[in-house]
Amino acid sequence: MTAIAPAYATLRLVRGTAVAMSALLTLLGARLAGTDGDLPAVLLAAAAVAFATAGGNALNDVYDRQVDRVNRADRPIPSGAIGVGPARGVAALGLLAATVCAAFLSLWCLAICVANCGLLVVYARHSKRLGLLKGVIVGYLVA
């Protein structure tokens, strides 16, 4: 087996398009806010958002794997393209990388990132029981 299959499964797990869009929208937001003058900081912020998105998506698939076996059997975990352990590792690395990126920006960025990563964990673990709060969390995190 080549490295292409696991890499592709990981890209599907984290929803690569969503990760790319989150980074691009962060860059666009910085541009529109007029805060794009410090390119290294803006790129670090975009990386933090992308890593958090990747980690949150992977973690969501870990916790939704039973439902996905029925409703989304093509997803990486239920299809067997990636195991639960490696998927947990991808999730943990994504959330950790996001936190590290945010720590290099400011204490406020770090605090927001830690809070958002916490919300991603709560959402992944409890989304089926959150009711209306589920939409509020998703809306906040997307914004």
N, CA, C and O atoms as CSV, one atom per row, in Angstrom:
chain,resi,resn,atom,element,x,y,z
A,1,MET,N,N,0.847,-1.187,0.000
A,1,MET,CA,C,0.000,0.000,0.000
A,1,MET,C,C,0.886,1.242,0.000
A,1,MET,O,O,1.860,1.331,0.748
A,2,THR,N,N,0.538,2.169,-0.830
A,2,THR,CA,C,1.289,3.420,-0.877
A,2,THR,C,C,0.761,4.380,0.174
A,2,THR,O,O,-0.238,4.106,0.839
A,3,ALA,N,N,1.426,5.480,0.312
A,3,ALA,CA,C,1.001,6.501,1.279
A,3,ALA,C,C,-0.191,7.293,0.769
A,3,ALA,O,O,-0.778,8.076,1.516
A,4,ILE,N,N,-0.554,7.104,-0.482
A,4,ILE,CA,C,-1.644,7.895,-1.059
A,4,ILE,C,C,-2.986,7.554,-0.421
A,4,ILE,O,O,-3.757,8.459,-0.100
A,5,ALA,N,N,-3.277,6.287,-0.231
A,5,ALA,CA,C,-4.579,5.890,0.329
A,5,ALA,C,C,-4.791,6.443,1.740
A,5,ALA,O,O,-5.840,7.032,2.000
A,6,PRO,N,N,-3.818,6.272,2.675
A,6,PRO,CA,C,-4.033,6.873,4.006
A,6,PRO,C,C,-4.098,8.395,3.975
A,6,PRO,O,O,-4.864,8.997,4.729
A,7,ALA,N,N,-3.310,9.018,3.120
A,7,ALA,CA,C,-3.343,10.479,3.022
A,7,ALA,C,C,-4.701,10.941,2.502
A,7,ALA,O,O,-5.255,11.923,2.995
A,8,TYR,N,N,-5.233,10.239,1.514
A,8,TYR,CA,C,-6.543,10.592,0.966
A,8,TYR,C,C,-7.639,10.369,2.007
A,8,TYR,O,O,-8.557,11.180,2.131
A,9,ALA,N,N,-7.539,9.265,2.755
A,9,ALA,CA,C,-8.525,8.999,3.811
A,9,ALA,C,C,-8.479,10.096,4.878
A,9,ALA,O,O,-9.520,10.525,5.376
A,10,THR,N,N,-7.286,10.543,5.221
A,10,THR,CA,C,-7.146,11.614,6.218
A,10,THR,C,C,-7.710,12.920,5.680
A,10,THR,O,O,-8.367,13.662,6.410
A,11,LEU,N,N,-7.462,13.198,4.431
A,11,LEU,CA,C,-8.003,14.415,3.811
A,11,LEU,C,C,-9.529,14.380,3.806
A,11,LEU,O,O,-10.173,15.402,4.045
A,12,ARG,N,N,-10.104,13.220,3.537
A,12,ARG,CA,C,-11.563,13.082,3.586
A,12,ARG,C,C,-12.068,13.194,5.019
A,12,ARG,O,O,-13.119,13.787,5.261
A,13,LEU,N,N,-11.322,12.628,5.975
A,13,LEU,CA,C,-11.712,12.678,7.383
A,13,LEU,C,C,-11.826,14.114,7.873
A,13,LEU,O,O,-12.801,14.473,8.534
A,14,VAL,N,N,-10.848,14.922,7.557
A,14,VAL,CA,C,-10.839,16.307,8.043
A,14,VAL,C,C,-11.672,17.231,7.156
A,14,VAL,O,O,-11.861,18.406,7.469
A,15,ARG,N,N,-12.167,16.681,6.044
A,15,ARG,CA,C,-12.938,17.440,5.059
A,15,ARG,C,C,-12.068,18.580,4.514
A,15,ARG,O,O,-12.271,19.757,4.811
A,16,GLY,N,N,-11.101,18.171,3.711
A,16,GLY,CA,C,-10.081,19.086,3.200
A,16,GLY,C,C,-10.622,20.364,2.590
A,16,GLY,O,O,-10.023,21.427,2.749
A,17,THR,N,N,-11.742,20.276,1.897
A,17,THR,CA,C,-12.322,21.487,1.301
A,17,THR,C,C,-12.761,22.460,2.383
A,17,THR,O,O,-12.545,23.666,2.262
A,18,ALA,N,N,-13.377,21.941,3.444
A,18,ALA,CA,C,-13.810,22.810,4.552
A,18,ALA,C,C,-12.611,23.424,5.261
A,18,ALA,O,O,-12.658,24.582,5.678
A,19,VAL,N,N,-11.542,22.658,5.399
A,19,VAL,CA,C,-10.323,23.173,6.031
A,19,VAL,C,C,-9.747,24.312,5.198
A,19,VAL,O,O,-9.395,25.366,5.729
A,20,ALA,N,N,-9.654,24.093,3.888
A,20,ALA,CA,C,-9.120,25.135,2.999
A,20,ALA,C,C,-9.997,26.380,3.025
A,20,ALA,O,O,-9.493,27.501,3.082
A,21,MET,N,N,-11.307,26.179,2.983
A,21,MET,CA,C,-12.223,27.330,3.004
A,21,MET,C,C,-12.119,28.096,4.313
A,21,MET,O,O,-12.186,29.325,4.310
A,22,SER,N,N,-11.958,27.395,5.435
A,22,SER,CA,C,-11.850,28.104,6.714
A,22,SER,C,C,-10.601,28.987,6.736
A,22,SER,O,O,-10.632,30.107,7.246
A,23,ALA,N,N,-9.509,28.475,6.183
A,23,ALA,CA,C,-8.282,29.281,6.126
A,23,ALA,C,C,-8.459,30.471,5.188
A,23,ALA,O,O,-8.079,31.593,5.522
A,24,LEU,N,N,-9.035,30.222,4.019
A,24,LEU,CA,C,-9.238,31.312,3.061
A,24,LEU,C,C,-10.177,32.380,3.609
A,24,LEU,O,O,-9.947,33.572,3.405
A,25,LEU,N,N,-11.222,31.967,4.295
A,25,LEU,CA,C,-12.147,32.947,4.863
A,25,LEU,C,C,-11.511,33.731,6.008
A,25,LEU,O,O,-11.863,34.888,6.237
A,26,THR,N,N,-10.582,33.115,6.722
A,26,THR,CA,C,-9.839,33.847,7.752
A,26,THR,C,C,-8.976,34.925,7.106
A,26,THR,O,O,-8.906,36.055,7.589
A,27,LEU,N,N,-8.321,34.559,6.008
A,27,LEU,CA,C,-7.504,35.541,5.274
A,27,LEU,C,C,-8.385,36.666,4.730
A,27,LEU,O,O,-8.013,37.838,4.796
A,28,LEU,N,N,-9.538,36.310,4.198
A,28,LEU,CA,C,-10.460,37.323,3.688
A,28,LEU,C,C,-10.953,38.232,4.814
A,28,LEU,O,O,-11.030,39.448,4.641
A,29,GLY,N,N,-11.281,37.658,5.943
A,29,GLY,CA,C,-11.722,38.447,7.093
A,29,GLY,C,C,-10.662,39.430,7.545
A,29,GLY,O,O,-10.966,40.578,7.866
A,30,ALA,N,N,-9.417,38.979,7.570
A,30,ALA,CA,C,-8.320,39.879,7.948
A,30,ALA,C,C,-8.190,41.017,6.946
A,30,ALA,O,O,-7.954,42.167,7.316
A,31,ARG,N,N,-8.346,40.677,5.675
A,31,ARG,CA,C,-8.251,41.701,4.629
A,31,ARG,C,C,-9.373,42.725,4.769
A,31,ARG,O,O,-9.130,43.930,4.713
A,32,LEU,N,N,-10.593,42.247,4.950
A,32,LEU,CA,C,-11.739,43.147,5.066
A,32,LEU,C,C,-11.680,44.005,6.326
A,32,LEU,O,O,-12.169,45.135,6.347
A,33,ALA,N,N,-11.073,43.449,7.377
A,33,ALA,CA,C,-10.947,44.203,8.623
A,33,ALA,C,C,-9.760,45.161,8.588
A,33,ALA,O,O,-9.573,45.968,9.499
A,34,GLY,N,N,-8.964,45.063,7.534
A,34,GLY,CA,C,-7.797,45.940,7.421
A,34,GLY,C,C,-6.659,45.546,8.339
A,34,GLY,O,O,-5.788,46.360,8.648
A,35,THR,N,N,-6.666,44.288,8.778
A,35,THR,CA,C,-5.617,43.831,9.696
A,35,THR,C,C,-4.642,42.880,9.012
A,35,THR,O,O,-3.970,42.085,9.669
A,36,ASP,N,N,-4.574,42.970,7.688
A,36,ASP,CA,C,-3.718,42.047,6.949
A,36,ASP,C,C,-2.297,42.566,6.747
A,36,ASP,O,O,-1.528,41.977,5.987
A,37,GLY,N,N,-1.949,43.638,7.403
A,37,GLY,CA,C,-0.608,44.211,7.265
A,37,GLY,C,C,0.481,43.348,7.881
A,37,GLY,O,O,1.626,43.385,7.432
A,38,ASP,N,N,0.144,42.582,8.890
A,38,ASP,CA,C,1.108,41.706,9.543
A,38,ASP,C,C,0.901,40.293,8.987
A,38,ASP,O,O,0.248,39.458,9.613
A,39,LEU,N,N,1.463,40.043,7.812
A,39,LEU,CA,C,1.223,38.790,7.100
A,39,LEU,C,C,1.556,37.544,7.924
A,39,LEU,O,O,0.779,36.590,7.901
A,40,PRO,N,N,2.681,37.509,8.653
A,40,PRO,CA,C,2.943,36.305,9.448
A,40,PRO,C,C,1.844,36.015,10.475
A,40,PRO,O,O,1.473,34.858,10.673
A,41,ALA,N,N,1.328,37.048,11.120
A,41,ALA,CA,C,0.264,36.849,12.109
A,41,ALA,C,C,-1.024,36.387,11.437
A,41,ALA,O,O,-1.724,35.520,11.959
A,42,VAL,N,N,-1.333,36.960,10.289
A,42,VAL,CA,C,-2.548,36.574,9.569
A,42,VAL,C,C,-2.447,35.123,9.106
A,42,VAL,O,O,-3.420,34.375,9.201
A,43,LEU,N,N,-1.289,34.723,8.612
A,43,LEU,CA,C,-1.098,33.332,8.180
A,43,LEU,C,C,-1.178,32.372,9.367
A,43,LEU,O,O,-1.713,31.270,9.247
A,44,LEU,N,N,-0.648,32.795,10.503
A,44,LEU,CA,C,-0.722,31.969,11.708
A,44,LEU,C,C,-2.175,31.824,12.173
A,44,LEU,O,O,-2.589,30.746,12.600
A,45,ALA,N,N,-2.933,32.898,12.088
A,45,ALA,CA,C,-4.354,32.833,12.445
A,45,ALA,C,C,-5.106,31.893,11.498
A,45,ALA,O,O,-5.930,31.090,11.938
A,46,ALA,N,N,-4.820,31.996,10.206
A,46,ALA,CA,C,-5.460,31.112,9.230
A,46,ALA,C,C,-5.083,29.657,9.492
A,46,ALA,O,O,-5.918,28.764,9.354
A,47,ALA,N,N,-3.844,29.420,9.863
A,47,ALA,CA,C,-3.410,28.055,10.188
A,47,ALA,C,C,-4.139,27.541,11.426
A,47,ALA,O,O,-4.565,26.387,11.465
A,48,ALA,N,N,-4.280,28.394,12.433
A,48,ALA,CA,C,-4.989,27.988,13.652
A,48,ALA,C,C,-6.422,27.590,13.333
A,48,ALA,O,O,-6.910,26.568,13.816
A,49,VAL,N,N,-7.088,28.388,12.529
A,49,VAL,CA,C,-8.472,28.095,12.157
A,49,VAL,C,C,-8.540,26.804,11.344
A,49,VAL,O,O,-9.421,25.975,11.572
A,50,ALA,N,N,-7.627,26.629,10.409
A,50,ALA,CA,C,-7.619,25.422,9.582
A,50,ALA,C,C,-7.375,24.176,10.430
A,50,ALA,O,O,-8.053,23.163,10.256
A,51,PHE,N,N,-6.410,24.246,11.347
A,51,PHE,CA,C,-6.121,23.095,12.217
A,51,PHE,C,C,-7.307,22.780,13.122
A,51,PHE,O,O,-7.632,21.611,13.329
A,52,ALA,N,N,-7.951,23.805,13.659
A,52,ALA,CA,C,-9.121,23.575,14.517
A,52,ALA,C,C,-10.257,22.941,13.713
A,52,ALA,O,O,-10.938,22.039,14.201
A,53,THR,N,N,-10.456,23.406,12.500
A,53,THR,CA,C,-11.488,22.826,11.635
A,53,THR,C,C,-11.185,21.362,11.361
A,53,THR,O,O,-12.070,20.511,11.454
A,54,ALA,N,N,-9.940,21.071,11.025
A,54,ALA,CA,C,-9.543,19.688,10.748
A,54,ALA,C,C,-9.738,18.804,11.981
A,54,ALA,O,O,-10.300,17.713,11.891
A,55,GLY,N,N,-9.272,19.286,13.123
A,55,GLY,CA,C,-9.413,18.505,14.354
A,55,GLY,C,C,-10.858,18.290,14.736
A,55,GLY,O,O,-11.237,17.192,15.142
A,56,GLY,N,N,-11.669,19.327,14.611
A,56,GLY,CA,C,-13.085,19.213,14.949
A,56,GLY,C,C,-13.819,18.257,14.022
A,56,GLY,O,O,-14.655,17.475,14.475
A,57,ASN,N,N,-13.517,18.312,12.736
A,57,ASN,CA,C,-14.169,17.407,11.793
A,57,ASN,C,C,-13.777,15.958,12.054
A,57,ASN,O,O,-14.624,15.066,12.005
A,58,ALA,N,N,-12.499,15.721,12.331
A,58,ALA,CA,C,-12.054,14.359,12.624
A,58,ALA,C,C,-12.712,13.845,13.904
A,58,ALA,O,O,-13.180,12.707,13.959
A,59,LEU,N,N,-12.742,14.688,14.923
A,59,LEU,CA,C,-13.347,14.278,16.193
A,59,LEU,C,C,-14.842,14.002,16.025
A,59,LEU,O,O,-15.375,13.062,16.615
A,60,ASN,N,N,-15.506,14.813,15.228
A,60,ASN,CA,C,-16.925,14.604,14.974
A,60,ASN,C,C,-17.162,13.230,14.329
A,60,ASN,O,O,-18.106,12.526,14.688
A,61,ASP,N,N,-16.306,12.860,13.385
A,61,ASP,CA,C,-16.458,11.552,12.746
A,61,ASP,C,C,-16.167,10.407,13.706
A,61,ASP,O,O,-16.772,9.340,13.594
A,62,VAL,N,N,-15.251,10.611,14.647
A,62,VAL,CA,C,-14.986,9.578,15.656
A,62,VAL,C,C,-16.245,9.314,16.465
A,62,VAL,O,O,-16.623,8.160,16.667
A,63,TYR,N,N,-16.892,10.365,16.926
A,63,TYR,CA,C,-18.074,10.193,17.774
A,63,TYR,C,C,-19.335,9.828,16.989
A,63,TYR,O,O,-20.270,9.259,17.552
A,64,ASP,N,N,-19.368,10.149,15.707
A,64,ASP,CA,C,-20.548,9.836,14.890
A,64,ASP,C,C,-20.394,8.530,14.105
A,64,ASP,O,O,-21.210,8.242,13.229
A,65,ARG,N,N,-19.376,7.750,14.400
A,65,ARG,CA,C,-19.100,6.582,13.566
A,65,ARG,C,C,-20.238,5.567,13.533
A,65,ARG,O,O,-20.445,4.925,12.503
A,66,GLN,N,N,-20.983,5.402,14.627
A,66,GLN,CA,C,-22.103,4.453,14.620
A,66,GLN,C,C,-23.217,4.939,13.700
A,66,GLN,O,O,-23.768,4.158,12.924
A,67,VAL,N,N,-23.544,6.208,13.783
A,67,VAL,CA,C,-24.574,6.785,12.914
A,67,VAL,C,C,-24.097,6.773,11.463
A,67,VAL,O,O,-24.871,6.492,10.548
A,68,ASP,N,N,-22.820,7.081,11.262
A,68,ASP,CA,C,-22.267,7.110,9.908
A,68,ASP,C,C,-22.256,5.724,9.259
A,68,ASP,O,O,-22.324,5.621,8.034
A,69,ARG,N,N,-22.173,4.666,10.054
A,69,ARG,CA,C,-22.222,3.312,9.483
A,69,ARG,C,C,-23.526,3.086,8.723
A,69,ARG,O,O,-23.573,2.337,7.747
A,70,VAL,N,N,-24.576,3.746,9.189
A,70,VAL,CA,C,-25.890,3.607,8.554
A,70,VAL,C,C,-26.107,4.695,7.503
A,70,VAL,O,O,-26.499,4.407,6.372
A,71,ASN,N,N,-25.849,5.947,7.888
A,71,ASN,CA,C,-26.201,7.088,7.037
A,71,ASN,C,C,-25.101,7.540,6.079
A,71,ASN,O,O,-25.393,8.079,5.012
A,72,ARG,N,N,-23.854,7.326,6.448
A,72,ARG,CA,C,-22.718,7.789,5.631
A,72,ARG,C,C,-21.628,6.731,5.604
A,72,ARG,O,O,-20.494,6.987,6.010
A,73,ALA,N,N,-21.970,5.555,5.128
A,73,ALA,CA,C,-21.035,4.425,5.120
A,73,ALA,C,C,-19.785,4.693,4.287
A,73,ALA,O,O,-18.788,3.983,4.419
A,74,ASP,N,N,-19.833,5.711,3.432
A,74,ASP,CA,C,-18.683,6.050,2.593
A,74,ASP,C,C,-17.629,6.873,3.332
A,74,ASP,O,O,-16.525,7.057,2.820
A,75,ARG,N,N,-17.950,7.365,4.514
A,75,ARG,CA,C,-16.976,8.173,5.264
A,75,ARG,C,C,-15.789,7.304,5.672
A,75,ARG,O,O,-15.923,6.082,5.742
A,76,PRO,N,N,-14.640,7.904,5.942
A,76,PRO,CA,C,-13.418,7.131,6.166
A,76,PRO,C,C,-13.478,6.099,7.300
A,76,PRO,O,O,-12.957,4.995,7.138
A,77,ILE,N,N,-14.085,6.419,8.421
A,77,ILE,CA,C,-14.096,5.457,9.527
A,77,ILE,C,C,-15.010,4.276,9.230
A,77,ILE,O,O,-14.546,3.137,9.290
A,78,PRO,N,N,-16.289,4.487,8.913
A,78,PRO,CA,C,-17.136,3.318,8.656
A,78,PRO,C,C,-16.725,2.508,7.427
A,78,PRO,O,O,-16.980,1.306,7.364
A,79,SER,N,N,-16.099,3.149,6.464
A,79,SER,CA,C,-15.671,2.421,5.267
A,79,SER,C,C,-14.394,1.624,5.507
A,79,SER,O,O,-14.004,0.805,4.675
A,80,GLY,N,N,-13.746,1.863,6.642
A,80,GLY,CA,C,-12.509,1.157,6.955
A,80,GLY,C,C,-11.263,1.795,6.370
A,80,GLY,O,O,-10.175,1.230,6.475
A,81,ALA,N,N,-11.402,2.958,5.757
A,81,ALA,CA,C,-10.247,3.634,5.163
A,81,ALA,C,C,-9.294,4.162,6.226
A,81,ALA,O,O,-8.099,4.318,5.975
A,82,ILE,N,N,-9.827,4.435,7.416
A,82,ILE,CA,C,-8.994,4.897,8.527
A,82,ILE,C,C,-9.623,4.359,9.815
A,82,ILE,O,O,-10.846,4.302,9.945
A,83,GLY,N,N,-8.776,3.971,10.753
A,83,GLY,CA,C,-9.267,3.423,12.013
A,83,GLY,C,C,-9.629,4.511,13.008
A,83,GLY,O,O,-9.283,5.679,12.834
A,84,VAL,N,N,-10.336,4.102,14.057
A,84,VAL,CA,C,-10.746,5.054,15.089
A,84,VAL,C,C,-9.526,5.648,15.798
A,84,VAL,O,O,-9.486,6.851,16.057
A,85,GLY,N,N,-8.541,4.819,16.109
A,85,GLY,CA,C,-7.332,5.314,16.788
A,85,GLY,C,C,-6.603,6.380,15.992
A,85,GLY,O,O,-6.335,7.463,16.512
A,86,PRO,N,N,-6.276,6.093,14.737
A,86,PRO,CA,C,-5.635,7.132,13.923
A,86,PRO,C,C,-6.504,8.379,13.759
A,86,PRO,O,O,-5.983,9.493,13.725
A,87,ALA,N,N,-7.816,8.203,13.657
A,87,ALA,CA,C,-8.700,9.360,13.533
A,87,ALA,C,C,-8.660,10.207,14.801
A,87,ALA,O,O,-8.654,11.435,14.729
A,88,ARG,N,N,-8.632,9.558,15.958
A,88,ARG,CA,C,-8.486,10.300,17.225
A,88,ARG,C,C,-7.161,11.059,17.243
A,88,ARG,O,O,-7.089,12.196,17.711
A,89,GLY,N,N,-6.120,10.419,16.731
A,89,GLY,CA,C,-4.812,11.077,16.662
A,89,GLY,C,C,-4.831,12.304,15.779
A,89,GLY,O,O,-4.265,13.339,16.130
A,90,VAL,N,N,-5.480,12.192,14.634
A,90,VAL,CA,C,-5.619,13.337,13.724
A,90,VAL,C,C,-6.373,14.464,14.425
A,90,VAL,O,O,-5.984,15.629,14.340
A,91,ALA,N,N,-7.453,14.107,15.117
A,91,ALA,CA,C,-8.247,15.115,15.837
A,91,ALA,C,C,-7.399,15.805,16.903
A,91,ALA,O,O,-7.389,17.032,17.000
A,92,ALA,N,N,-6.695,15.013,17.696
A,92,ALA,CA,C,-5.872,15.586,18.771
A,92,ALA,C,C,-4.769,16.472,18.209
A,92,ALA,O,O,-4.519,17.558,18.731
A,93,LEU,N,N,-4.118,16.020,17.162
A,93,LEU,CA,C,-3.047,16.822,16.557
A,93,LEU,C,C,-3.590,18.121,15.974
A,93,LEU,O,O,-2.954,19.169,16.090
A,94,GLY,N,N,-4.760,18.059,15.349
A,94,GLY,CA,C,-5.354,19.272,14.789
A,94,GLY,C,C,-5.657,20.299,15.864
A,94,GLY,O,O,-5.318,21.474,15.728
A,95,LEU,N,N,-6.304,19.846,16.943
A,95,LEU,CA,C,-6.662,20.781,18.019
A,95,LEU,C,C,-5.421,21.302,18.737
A,95,LEU,O,O,-5.367,22.470,19.124
A,96,LEU,N,N,-4.431,20.440,18.913
A,96,LEU,CA,C,-3.178,20.877,19.539
A,96,LEU,C,C,-2.445,21.884,18.653
A,96,LEU,O,O,-1.959,22.904,19.141
A,97,ALA,N,N,-2.368,21.600,17.362
A,97,ALA,CA,C,-1.687,22.524,16.439
A,97,ALA,C,C,-2.394,23.873,16.400
A,97,ALA,O,O,-1.741,24.915,16.336
A,98,ALA,N,N,-3.721,23.860,16.438
A,98,ALA,CA,C,-4.471,25.123,16.468
A,98,ALA,C,C,-4.106,25.921,17.714
A,98,ALA,O,O,-3.891,27.131,17.643
A,99,THR,N,N,-4.037,25.246,18.842
A,99,THR,CA,C,-3.724,25.907,20.108
A,99,THR,C,C,-2.307,26.480,20.096
A,99,THR,O,O,-2.078,27.589,20.577
A,100,VAL,N,N,-1.369,25.728,19.551
A,100,VAL,CA,C,0.016,26.213,19.465
A,100,VAL,C,C,0.087,27.449,18.575
A,100,VAL,O,O,0.733,28.435,18.928
A,101,CYS,N,N,-0.575,27.398,17.424
A,101,CYS,CA,C,-0.585,28.576,16.533
A,101,CYS,C,C,-1.161,29.794,17.251
A,101,CYS,O,O,-0.604,30.889,17.181
A,102,ALA,N,N,-2.274,29.591,17.936
A,102,ALA,CA,C,-2.925,30.703,18.641
A,102,ALA,C,C,-2.035,31.251,19.749
A,102,ALA,O,O,-2.025,32.455,20.005
A,103,ALA,N,N,-1.288,30.369,20.405
A,103,ALA,CA,C,-0.407,30.805,21.498
A,103,ALA,C,C,0.672,31.764,20.999
A,103,ALA,O,O,1.144,32.618,21.750
A,104,PHE,N,N,1.057,31.624,19.748
A,104,PHE,CA,C,2.079,32.519,19.191
A,104,PHE,C,C,1.495,33.871,18.783
A,104,PHE,O,O,2.246,34.792,18.459
A,105,LEU,N,N,0.179,34.003,18.794
A,105,LEU,CA,C,-0.448,35.258,18.394
A,105,LEU,C,C,-0.648,36.194,19.579
A,105,LEU,O,O,-0.103,37.297,19.599
A,106,SER,N,N,-1.422,35.760,20.560
A,106,SER,CA,C,-1.657,36.577,21.753
A,106,SER,C,C,-2.393,35.730,22.779
A,106,SER,O,O,-2.884,34.643,22.474
A,107,LEU,N,N,-2.459,36.249,24.004
A,107,LEU,CA,C,-3.208,35.536,25.039
A,107,LEU,C,C,-4.697,35.483,24.703
A,107,LEU,O,O,-5.369,34.493,24.993
A,108,TRP,N,N,-5.209,36.554,24.090
A,108,TRP,CA,C,-6.617,36.554,23.687
A,108,TRP,C,C,-6.879,35.484,22.635
A,108,TRP,O,O,-7.863,34.749,22.724
A,109,CYS,N,N,-6.012,35.396,21.651
A,109,CYS,CA,C,-6.175,34.371,20.616
A,109,CYS,C,C,-6.101,32.977,21.230
A,109,CYS,O,O,-6.865,32.084,20.864
A,110,LEU,N,N,-5.181,32.804,22.158
A,110,LEU,CA,C,-5.065,31.512,22.824
A,110,LEU,C,C,-6.336,31.182,23.604
A,110,LEU,O,O,-6.830,30.057,23.537
A,111,ALA,N,N,-6.862,32.150,24.336
A,111,ALA,CA,C,-8.084,31.921,25.116
A,111,ALA,C,C,-9.265,31.586,24.211
A,111,ALA,O,O,-10.041,30.678,24.509
A,112,ILE,N,N,-9.399,32.308,23.123
A,112,ILE,CA,C,-10.496,32.041,22.187
A,112,ILE,C,C,-10.334,30.662,21.561
A,112,ILE,O,O,-11.306,29.920,21.425
A,113,CYS,N,N,-9.122,30.323,21.186
A,113,CYS,CA,C,-8.861,29.032,20.570
A,113,CYS,C,C,-9.169,27.883,21.540
A,113,CYS,O,O,-9.803,26.899,21.159
A,114,VAL,N,N,-8.725,28.012,22.771
A,114,VAL,CA,C,-8.995,26.962,23.768
A,114,VAL,C,C,-10.501,26.818,23.987
A,114,VAL,O,O,-11.017,25.703,24.061
A,115,ALA,N,N,-11.200,27.944,24.091
A,115,ALA,CA,C,-12.655,27.893,24.256
A,115,ALA,C,C,-13.318,27.242,23.042
A,115,ALA,O,O,-14.220,26.419,23.195
A,116,ASN,N,N,-12.877,27.607,21.845
A,116,ASN,CA,C,-13.461,27.031,20.632
A,116,ASN,C,C,-13.165,25.546,20.514
A,116,ASN,O,O,-14.032,24.769,20.114
A,117,CYS,N,N,-11.956,25.148,20.856
A,117,CYS,CA,C,-11.623,23.720,20.832
A,117,CYS,C,C,-12.474,22.964,21.850
A,117,CYS,O,O,-12.900,21.837,21.596
A,118,GLY,N,N,-12.717,23.580,22.990
A,118,GLY,CA,C,-13.607,22.969,23.981
A,118,GLY,C,C,-15.010,22.799,23.436
A,118,GLY,O,O,-15.640,21.763,23.650
A,119,LEU,N,N,-15.507,23.811,22.731
A,119,LEU,CA,C,-16.834,23.713,22.107
A,119,LEU,C,C,-16.867,22.626,21.036
A,119,LEU,O,O,-17.872,21.931,20.888
A,120,LEU,N,N,-15.774,22.478,20.291
A,120,LEU,CA,C,-15.710,21.416,19.288
A,120,LEU,C,C,-15.813,20.042,19.942
A,120,LEU,O,O,-16.478,19.148,19.418
A,121,VAL,N,N,-15.162,19.879,21.071
A,121,VAL,CA,C,-15.229,18.607,21.797
A,121,VAL,C,C,-16.637,18.372,22.320
A,121,VAL,O,O,-17.180,17.277,22.167
A,122,VAL,N,N,-17.235,19.386,22.936
A,122,VAL,CA,C,-18.606,19.260,23.442
A,122,VAL,C,C,-19.551,18.913,22.298
A,122,VAL,O,O,-20.392,18.025,22.430
A,123,TYR,N,N,-19.414,19.601,21.194
A,123,TYR,CA,C,-20.274,19.347,20.040
A,123,TYR,C,C,-20.097,17.906,19.556
A,123,TYR,O,O,-21.084,17.197,19.356
A,124,ALA,N,N,-18.869,17.475,19.370
A,124,ALA,CA,C,-18.621,16.126,18.853
A,124,ALA,C,C,-19.174,15.052,19.788
A,124,ALA,O,O,-19.763,14.070,19.335
A,125,ARG,N,N,-18.984,15.241,21.076
A,125,ARG,CA,C,-19.402,14.226,22.046
A,125,ARG,C,C,-20.901,14.225,22.314
A,125,ARG,O,O,-21.479,13.175,22.594
A,126,HIS,N,N,-21.538,15.395,22.231
A,126,HIS,CA,C,-22.917,15.502,22.702
A,126,HIS,C,C,-23.892,16.077,21.679
A,126,HIS,O,O,-25.013,16.428,22.048
A,127,SER,N,N,-23.508,16.184,20.418
A,127,SER,CA,C,-24.345,16.904,19.453
A,127,SER,C,C,-25.754,16.333,19.333
A,127,SER,O,O,-26.697,17.080,19.073
A,128,LYS,N,N,-25.910,15.052,19.515
A,128,LYS,CA,C,-27.244,14.447,19.370
A,128,LYS,C,C,-28.183,14.834,20.509
A,128,LYS,O,O,-29.397,14.667,20.399
A,129,ARG,N,N,-27.624,15.350,21.599
A,129,ARG,CA,C,-28.441,15.707,22.766
A,129,ARG,C,C,-28.487,17.206,23.036
A,129,ARG,O,O,-29.026,17.629,24.059
A,130,LEU,N,N,-27.938,18.009,22.147
A,130,LEU,CA,C,-27.848,19.448,22.403
A,130,LEU,C,C,-29.083,20.233,21.985
A,130,LEU,O,O,-29.250,21.382,22.395
A,131,GLY,N,N,-29.934,19.645,21.189
A,131,GLY,CA,C,-31.138,20.347,20.750
A,131,GLY,C,C,-30.808,21.637,20.022
A,131,GLY,O,O,-29.949,21.663,19.140
A,132,LEU,N,N,-31.498,22.709,20.398
A,132,LEU,CA,C,-31.314,24.014,19.759
A,132,LEU,C,C,-29.893,24.555,19.962
A,132,LEU,O,O,-29.379,25.290,19.118
A,133,LEU,N,N,-29.274,24.195,21.062
A,133,LEU,CA,C,-27.915,24.655,21.341
A,133,LEU,C,C,-26.926,24.170,20.286
A,133,LEU,O,O,-25.897,24.806,20.057
A,134,LYS,N,N,-27.231,23.060,19.652
A,134,LYS,CA,C,-26.368,22.537,18.588
A,134,LYS,C,C,-26.195,23.570,17.481
A,134,LYS,O,O,-25.074,23.826,17.040
A,135,GLY,N,N,-27.302,24.168,17.026
A,135,GLY,CA,C,-27.250,25.182,15.980
A,135,GLY,C,C,-26.527,26.436,16.423
A,135,GLY,O,O,-25.826,27.068,15.632
A,136,VAL,N,N,-26.696,26.800,17.688
A,136,VAL,CA,C,-26.023,27.976,18.233
A,136,VAL,C,C,-24.504,27.756,18.227
A,136,VAL,O,O,-23.744,28.645,17.841
A,137,ILE,N,N,-24.074,26.576,18.655
A,137,ILE,CA,C,-22.635,26.267,18.681
A,137,ILE,C,C,-22.060,26.277,17.276
A,137,ILE,O,O,-21.011,26.874,17.035
A,138,VAL,N,N,-22.742,25.618,16.348
A,138,VAL,CA,C,-22.256,25.583,14.969
A,138,VAL,C,C,-22.189,26.992,14.391
A,138,VAL,O,O,-21.197,27.358,13.762
A,139,GLY,N,N,-23.238,27.783,14.600
A,139,GLY,CA,C,-23.242,29.158,14.092
A,139,GLY,C,C,-22.104,29.983,14.654
A,139,GLY,O,O,-21.437,30.716,13.923
A,140,TYR,N,N,-21.881,29.864,15.956
A,140,TYR,CA,C,-20.786,30.602,16.586
A,140,TYR,C,C,-19.440,30.171,16.007
A,140,TYR,O,O,-18.622,31.017,15.643
A,141,LEU,N,N,-19.206,28.864,15.918
A,141,LEU,CA,C,-17.914,28.371,15.443
A,141,LEU,C,C,-17.668,28.741,13.978
A,141,LEU,O,O,-16.539,29.050,13.597
A,142,VAL,N,N,-18.704,28.711,13.170
A,142,VAL,CA,C,-18.544,29.101,11.776
A,142,VAL,C,C,-18.200,30.587,11.674
A,142,VAL,O,O,-17.357,30.988,10.871
A,143,ALA,N,N,-18.861,31.388,12.495
A,143,ALA,CA,C,-18.597,32.827,12.481
A,143,ALA,C,C,-17.205,33.119,12.969
A,143,ALA,O,O,-16.802,34.280,13.028
